[in-house]
């Protein structure tokens, strides 16, 4: 029977169904992730983006000209950085500061086997040249690296933020590519392709969680579900826009843990393993290992003393920006 005045239809079967039906089910797309570990490509891409937030390297090449620094001139940063560079090559290295007008100003030389130390500021670029002028390296510190008990990034004398690395003669493989030196950074291995194993990637993520002070509590719940239900794909396909997942995992170093374990980004989801059947024994072992490592992170984070952090560890100090995420 039709109601007068264009009102709601009464007793319409279709309308009754829509009124009394339960909540809509989450309709997920078919999983596309591989049964085997896909490799470290997605982890390395994520890791490179994170490490670039703190400092950037640009290594010289015999096959191309990179005279221009990473940024054209120094910015008036607010936070001091104690920079220590070990010359592990067989020849002296000249060190230049790129000033506020974009001009290189010679600051000294590092002898073979010697350490060059300098107080600089966030947002100040540096150029390292072989004697004769060839660019070995451009370097810029962009953000203070928070310190932890395992990886100290604060000077013992003055409590200032510390960044350090080694410049080495190029390896055989680097020379074959025309690269003029290699870099050893104890905090951010460079380039990202140096992080080649699951174990090494997971260990780096644990340390980054401590630096970020990002709790692995939410991530542990997701990983525990996978171990308890290895044959249930729904626990291995996670919508990244889920608020709890986004805030507790995806914008923290937990994202790196997932990529290290072989989770793949597929549209609106991040997923791992086959669409049907159980996760392989090898991959379950990797997830279990990550759970063990993350529990260790929780225990260590309880002992971190915030007062030990160097100035700027909260993200403050980038020239012209204030704290990270703020104008």
Phi, psi and omega in degrees: 000131182275135179276152179278151176081011176072024181283191183291138176291138178260144173059021176284126183305316181296322181289323177299321181294319181289331181285328188251357181292151178285184180297146181295141179284150177285108181269112183258149176287160177300141178292142181242358183289157184276153179293323179267162178300129186281357184103180189261009185302311182291324176297314183297323178294316178295314182299317180300320179294321179290314183296327179293342176291334185261318179198158180226142175243145171222107186273141180292159182222143176286345185261353181208160182263122178235045181299329181288132177289175182296317170238149192289338184201165178289142172262157182276079181288157184259346188243131181281145175235129172270113186257128178233123183234121179266124176273101179260018175270184181258010182222156177297153178235129176272140185243130182232136171267135175269112190281189185289348177254004179086015180262143177280131178240118183295131182244353179143185181228149175251119179287158176304128182082356182264161178251129176261125182239141184204139169274125178229193182226155174305132179087013178254118180277150179229146178237133178246123184237146169290151177295120190123342171112345183295132178288122173269319189200139164252140184217140175221126169276126183254338185202146177293137178268117179301147183266152173225170179296327182279326182228090183283133179230039179221138180289143182286330184283307188251350180075018179277158177298142184235132169231135183212153177199169177247144170252123182244158170297148184295142174290173180300316182292324178293317179299323180296335179266001180084009180282134190267350176199167174242157181239137170240112178247119184290343181259311183240088179307136182229136355284177184299334182293350175292337178272095190250344184247155178299315183298317181294321179294317179297317181299320178296319180296321178300315179295321180293324176300319178294321178294320182282342190060041179258118184289137176273014186303312182292316180300320180301323180295318178296315182290323177297323177297322179294315181294322180285336184227064185295341181262003182256102182299335185298335179280350180251008177234110189239129176285121186291337181279355175304124189302315182296317180292317182301309184285325186270342185226306196291330180259019177237182176293351174300330177298321178295323177301315180298315179294323177298324179282353177100013172294138182243140177279119181229092181064234183278001185237159167240130190217163187215135172082184186286155179289333178229150179087178186273157173292143183297157180300319181298318181287327175296323177297321179295319178295318179297320177297319179296320178300315179298316180295321181291327175295324175295322177299315179302317182293319182288325182296333179296337183260004181284129180262114183298333183292342181278353184288141177289158177302134179094358181294342178275004179102354181286145170122345179298130187306124175080004187239333188075214182285153182305131180086001181235151177264000000 
